């Protein structure tokens, strides 16, 4: 039986999902938009700590941070307008948590799709991004203030506090999500808010697909449920205030590209889409009800 020690409480954890592959013969892909594009990409084993109630990858003790510094994600750039539209829709959905007097920090700004939209709604925007290429792109294309460094270095140096801190599709990548949530809490102003998005492993789609769940990938180190997110936030003086489903806005081209990467015999559908321009550029709202947005408020 596969057993792994919990990174936090040091308890022996039980297997959550067995990928049934030999990880030593495979490699980790750090390009964030890729989902098992390469045949030798890893499906890691997952473990569950009954004490902490966290789900973690067999690679959770590996340090990934430096690997993200050299990421160049051309696929994401090709979808940047759809990403901006998605974030515009998301901002409207959580608008009651956003004020025009807010100083905002985004952890994991990537290519600036969110920053370019939120800066119109708030007093100030600051971003932190590990990928040098992505942060340079965002600053140049959207005139954003994004630093190429990690959250601990930035907050240690700036000593600045914020009204809202955002993390979208980031927490599952972190080397130490508990410590990052803790430092976020300490750097929020009174009535400050932390808003994050990540997969819900208790969702119907995640449970239905099991080890074939498409978001079980090598660079995702931690996986959460609504319950474990709430527990994590509470441990850092944050109260989970709202959970809402995350609806993506994507092109049909992008959707069928992802489908063809997972189901090889459907590649012909993707080729058809590419030839039909009106379908290629068609945008749709898409959700499998497996990714949530969590809105938390700093406790008084």
Buried (B, 14 or more C-beta within 10 A) or exposed (E): EEEBBBBBEEEEBEBBBBBEBEBEEBEBBBBBBBBBBEEEBBBBBBBBBEEBBBBBBBBBEEEBEEBBBEBEBEEBBBBBEBBBBBBBBBBEBBEEBBBEEBBBBBBBBBBBBBBBBBBEBBEBBBBBBBBBBBBBBBBEEBEBEBBBBBBEEBBEEEEEBBBBBBBBBBBBBBBBBBBBBBBBBEBBBEEBBBBBBBBBBBBEBBEEBEBEBBBBBBBBBBBBBBEBBBBBBEBBBBEBBBBEBBBBBBBBBBBBBBEBBEEEEEBEBBEEBEEEEEBBEBBEEBEBEBBBBBBBBBEE
